[in-house]
Structure formats: structure tokens, C-alpha cells
Amino acid sequence: MFTTLWIWVVAVTFVIAIKSKEGIVFASDMQATDGYDLKYRTKKIFSINDRMLAGFSGEIWFSKRLIEVLKTEFVKESEEGFDQFSAERLANKIGVKVSDETNLRQSLKTEKEFSGVDMIIATVNRHGEFGLLTMDSSCIPDLEYESGFSCLGNADHVIHPFIRSVLEKTELDNMSLKDMEIIACRAVIEASKWVDSVGEGIDMWSLSKEKGAVHLGTDEINSIIKIVEDWKELDRRSFNSIRNTNSLLRTRPEPQKNTM
């Protein structure tokens, strides 16, 4: 008698993509689990080709099936970028695969329900225009035409306010790739600090007109982490300075009232 053992490795994730006129930066943590206690180190950002990157949150093996769909059936979108029609065509194809997998697990009476995946796709078309397409597990596409950012995963609700507060103080449209790398790196570090399911390790990619998709090496990422640590130290010093100033104001004796 044989027993089939099903293991679903799930990326409990934080993935962020930031877009400006200069390009797009992707960053993520590198932790996944088997849905129980075992933890794995894994990739969550993938190069589809020189013009397209994709980041995923959810069941890793299913993400790899979607990568094959992008590589084989959406080659034109690498050259032209996604529009609403092609985004909906992708959503429909993913929806069919999600339905098939859901039905399969129901027929096998497996304990674990299929949770699907969330994804961000970044493109630079042959005209040098950048695009972001975000799609959640309900297969609803959201195209981002302007400069901005998109997040996936467990830390999304924590990091969104932080990123918005940073980007509100800068001209994102004119931000360089290096600037965006620093912000994206800090977002992942903060996510791993505040959300238990986001693990250690940082993976980073950039997408530009000149170089296309580029995977940042360990030394490059470590140098960015050092800049982020310096940034955090400046924040701490600034806060302490404000706190000390306010403390002095609170302890300053009130002027005596003139009784004359």
C-alpha cells in the first residue's frame, strides 16, 4: 500500500517593485515554508527575458508554471508591453490554471486548499517605456502607467505607509535606479523586522533601457544594505535630537505672571 505525500512550498513573502522614468527596481526577501514549520531559502523574482521580470507571492511550484506561460505565450508583450487587452488575456489563462488546480485538490481531498499566487510583472518595451502589471490571486489585473510602486505579501500593509512617506518627500519621476535600490532594500529589511513570516536574505533586480534585466550581485546588495543602515542611523539620531529638544521645552520653567 502506498501513500502519496504532497508538499506545497509557500513563499510567505514581501516583494516590492518601484518604477520611475529611469527604470524599475525589484526586491524581495528569500524565505519560503512548507505550510507548516520547515523553512526554505528560495527565489521569488525571475527574469522572463531581457525585457521582462516577474515577482511572486504564494505557492512556488505554481509560480514556475506561470513563468513558463509568460515565456512561451507572452513574448510580444516583452517588445510592446502589456495593455488592458493582453493583461486580461493573461488573467484568463491564469484563472483557468487556478480553477484546474483547485478542482484537482478537491478531487484528491487534500487537506491544504489552493491559495494561488499574487504577482508583479515589470516590462520595458522596445520604445524604452516601463510598465508594471500587478495581479492578485483573484486574477484581477492592475496596470500602473505612471511612476509608482507595487507590493506583494504579508508585510504589504506594514510597508505601504513607510514607502509612501518616503516617496512623498522625493521626485520619484526623476529618481535614479540607485536611489530606488536603496528604498526597496530598506523596505525589505523593515518588512523582515516587523513581520515574522518575512525571512532573511535579500534578492534584487533592476530593469533599464540600456541594460535590460540585471540581477544584482551579493557585493552590490551588501553595499546597499550598508547605505540603508547609515540611513536608519540618521533617522535614529534625528528622532533623538527632536526628543531631546521637546524634553527641554517641556522642562523649561513657565514665565511668572505679572501681578502688578
C-alpha positions as CSV (number, residue, x, y, z in Angstrom):
1,M,0.0,0.0,0.0
2,F,1.4,3.4,-1.0
3,T,0.7,6.8,0.4
4,T,1.2,9.9,-1.6
5,L,2.9,12.8,0.2
6,W,2.0,16.3,-1.1
7,I,4.3,19.2,-0.1
8,W,3.4,22.7,-1.0
9,V,6.3,25.2,-0.6
10,V,4.8,28.6,0.0
11,A,6.6,31.9,-0.3
12,V,5.4,33.9,2.7
13,T,6.7,36.9,1.1
14,F,7.5,40.5,0.7
15,V,8.1,41.7,-2.9
16,I,8.3,45.3,-3.9
17,A,8.7,47.0,-7.4
18,I,9.4,50.7,-7.7
19,K,9.1,52.5,-11.1
20,S,10.4,55.8,-12.3
21,K,11.5,57.2,-15.7
22,E,14.9,55.7,-15.1
23,G,13.6,52.1,-14.8
24,I,12.2,49.6,-12.3
25,V,13.8,48.0,-9.2
26,F,12.6,44.7,-7.8
27,A,13.5,43.5,-4.3
28,S,12.3,40.6,-2.1
29,D,13.1,38.5,0.9
30,M,14.2,34.9,0.3
31,Q,12.1,32.8,2.7
32,A,9.5,30.1,2.0
33,T,7.8,27.5,4.1
34,D,6.2,24.1,3.5
35,G,3.0,25.5,5.1
36,Y,4.0,24.1,8.5
37,D,7.3,24.6,10.3
38,L,10.0,23.9,7.7
39,K,11.6,27.0,6.1
40,Y,13.4,27.2,2.8
41,R,15.6,29.8,1.0
42,T,14.2,30.5,-2.4
43,K,13.9,33.0,-5.3
44,K,10.8,35.0,-5.7
45,I,11.9,37.3,-8.6
46,F,12.5,35.8,-12.0
47,S,13.8,37.1,-15.4
48,I,11.4,36.1,-18.1
49,N,13.7,37.6,-20.7
50,D,15.9,40.7,-21.1
51,R,12.8,42.9,-21.1
52,M,10.5,41.3,-18.5
53,L,10.8,40.5,-14.8
54,A,8.2,38.8,-12.6
55,G,7.9,38.6,-8.8
56,F,5.6,36.2,-7.0
57,S,4.0,35.6,-3.6
58,G,2.3,32.3,-2.9
59,E,2.9,28.6,-3.9
60,I,6.3,28.5,-5.6
61,W,5.7,25.5,-7.8
62,F,2.6,27.2,-9.3
63,S,4.6,30.4,-9.9
64,K,7.0,28.3,-12.0
65,R,4.1,27.2,-14.2
66,L,3.2,30.8,-14.7
67,I,6.7,31.7,-15.6
68,E,6.5,29.1,-18.5
69,V,3.3,30.7,-19.6
70,L,4.9,34.2,-19.7
71,K,8.0,32.8,-21.6
72,T,6.1,30.9,-24.2
73,E,2.8,32.8,-24.7
74,F,3.6,36.5,-24.0
75,V,6.8,37.1,-26.0
76,K,5.1,40.0,-27.8
77,E,4.4,41.8,-24.5
78,S,8.2,41.9,-23.9
79,E,8.5,44.0,-27.1
80,E,5.3,46.1,-26.8
81,G,4.5,46.0,-23.0
82,F,1.1,45.0,-21.6
83,D,-2.1,46.8,-22.4
84,Q,-5.5,46.2,-20.9
85,F,-6.4,43.5,-23.5
86,S,-3.2,41.5,-23.1
87,A,-3.4,41.8,-19.3
88,E,-6.9,40.4,-19.3
89,R,-5.7,37.6,-21.6
90,L,-3.0,36.7,-19.1
91,A,-5.6,36.9,-16.3
92,N,-7.9,34.5,-18.1
93,K,-5.1,32.0,-18.7
94,I,-4.1,32.1,-15.0
95,G,-7.7,31.8,-14.0
96,V,-8.0,28.5,-15.9
97,K,-4.9,27.1,-14.3
98,V,-6.1,28.2,-10.8
99,S,-9.5,26.5,-11.5
100,D,-7.8,23.3,-12.7
101,E,-5.6,23.1,-9.6
102,T,-8.5,23.9,-7.2
103,N,-10.6,21.1,-8.8
104,L,-7.6,18.7,-8.6
105,R,-7.1,19.2,-4.9
106,Q,-10.8,18.8,-4.2
107,S,-10.9,15.5,-6.1
108,L,-7.9,14.3,-4.2
109,K,-9.4,15.5,-0.9
110,T,-6.1,17.1,0.2
111,E,-6.1,19.0,3.5
112,K,-4.5,22.1,2.1
113,E,-6.6,24.4,-0.1
114,F,-5.0,26.0,-3.1
115,S,-4.2,29.6,-2.2
116,G,-2.9,30.7,-5.7
117,V,-0.3,33.4,-6.2
118,D,0.0,37.1,-6.4
119,M,2.3,38.6,-9.0
120,I,4.0,41.7,-10.3
121,I,5.3,41.9,-13.9
122,A,7.7,44.6,-14.9
123,T,8.4,45.4,-18.6
124,V,10.5,47.7,-20.7
125,N,9.2,47.8,-24.3
126,R,11.2,48.5,-27.5
127,H,10.4,52.2,-27.2
128,G,12.0,52.4,-23.7
129,E,8.7,52.7,-21.9
130,F,8.3,51.0,-18.5
131,G,5.2,49.2,-17.2
132,L,4.1,47.5,-14.0
133,L,1.3,44.9,-14.0
134,T,0.0,43.6,-10.6
135,M,-2.3,40.7,-10.3
136,D,-3.6,39.1,-7.1
137,S,-4.9,35.6,-6.5
138,S,-8.4,36.6,-7.8
139,C,-6.8,37.2,-11.2
140,I,-7.8,40.9,-11.5
141,P,-5.1,42.8,-13.4
142,D,-4.0,46.3,-12.4
143,L,-1.8,48.2,-14.8
144,E,0.5,51.0,-13.5
145,Y,1.3,53.5,-16.2
146,E,2.7,56.3,-14.0
147,S,5.7,56.3,-11.7
148,G,4.9,54.5,-8.5
149,F,5.3,51.2,-6.7
150,S,3.6,47.9,-6.0
151,C,4.0,45.4,-3.1
152,L,3.0,41.8,-2.6
153,G,2.9,39.6,0.5
154,N,2.4,39.5,4.2
155,A,4.2,42.8,5.0
156,D,2.3,44.9,2.4
157,H,0.1,46.6,5.0
158,V,3.1,47.5,7.1
159,I,5.4,48.8,4.5
160,H,2.9,50.7,2.3
161,P,2.8,53.7,4.7
162,F,6.6,53.8,5.0
163,I,7.2,53.8,1.2
164,R,4.5,56.4,0.7
165,S,6.0,58.6,3.3
166,V,9.5,58.3,1.7
167,L,8.3,58.9,-1.9
168,E,6.1,61.9,-0.9
169,K,9.3,63.7,0.0
170,T,11.1,63.0,-3.3
171,E,10.6,63.5,-7.0
172,L,10.0,59.8,-7.9
173,D,9.8,60.6,-11.6
174,N,13.4,61.7,-11.6
175,M,14.7,59.1,-9.1
176,S,17.8,57.1,-10.2
177,L,18.0,53.3,-10.1
178,K,20.5,53.6,-7.3
179,D,18.0,55.7,-5.2
180,M,15.2,53.2,-5.8
181,E,17.5,50.3,-4.9
182,I,18.2,51.9,-1.5
183,I,14.5,52.5,-0.8
184,A,13.5,49.0,-2.0
185,C,16.2,47.4,0.1
186,R,15.1,49.2,3.2
187,A,11.5,48.2,2.6
188,V,12.6,44.5,2.7
189,I,14.7,45.0,5.8
190,E,11.8,46.7,7.6
191,A,9.4,44.0,6.5
192,S,11.6,41.2,7.9
193,K,11.9,43.1,11.1
194,W,8.2,43.7,11.7
195,V,6.5,40.6,10.1
196,D,7.6,37.2,11.4
197,S,6.7,35.4,8.2
198,V,9.1,37.5,6.1
199,G,12.5,35.9,6.2
200,E,16.2,36.9,5.9
201,G,18.1,37.3,2.7
202,I,17.5,39.9,0.0
203,D,17.2,39.4,-3.7
204,M,17.3,42.4,-6.1
205,W,16.9,43.1,-9.8
206,S,16.8,46.2,-11.9
207,L,15.3,46.9,-15.3
208,S,16.6,49.7,-17.5
209,K,16.5,50.8,-21.1
210,E,20.3,50.5,-21.5
211,K,20.9,47.1,-19.8
212,G,17.6,45.4,-19.6
213,A,17.1,43.0,-16.8
214,V,20.1,42.9,-14.4
215,H,20.4,40.7,-11.3
216,L,22.3,42.5,-8.5
217,G,25.2,40.5,-7.0
218,T,26.0,39.8,-3.4
219,D,28.6,42.6,-3.1
220,E,26.2,45.1,-4.7
221,I,23.4,44.2,-2.3
222,N,25.7,44.3,0.7
223,S,26.9,47.8,-0.2
224,I,23.2,48.9,-0.5
225,I,22.5,47.3,2.9
226,K,25.3,49.4,4.4
227,I,23.8,52.6,3.0
228,V,20.4,51.6,4.4
229,E,22.0,51.0,7.9
230,D,23.5,54.5,7.7
231,W,20.1,55.9,6.7
232,K,18.5,54.2,9.7
233,E,21.2,55.6,12.0
234,L,20.5,59.1,10.7
235,D,16.8,58.6,11.4
236,R,17.6,57.5,15.0
237,R,19.8,60.5,15.6
238,S,17.2,62.8,14.1
239,F,14.5,61.4,16.4
240,N,16.7,61.6,19.5
241,S,17.5,65.2,18.7
242,I,13.8,66.0,18.3
243,R,13.0,64.1,21.5
244,N,15.7,65.9,23.5
245,T,14.6,69.3,22.2
246,N,11.0,68.6,23.2
247,S,12.2,67.4,26.6
248,L,14.0,70.7,27.1
249,L,10.9,72.6,26.1
250,R,8.7,70.6,28.5
251,T,11.1,71.2,31.4
252,R,11.5,74.9,30.7
253,P,10.0,76.9,33.6
254,E,7.0,78.8,32.8
255,P,7.3,82.6,32.9
256,Q,5.9,84.1,36.1
257,K,2.7,86.1,35.8
258,N,3.0,89.8,36.4
259,T,0.9,90.5,39.5
260,M,1.3,94.3,39.2
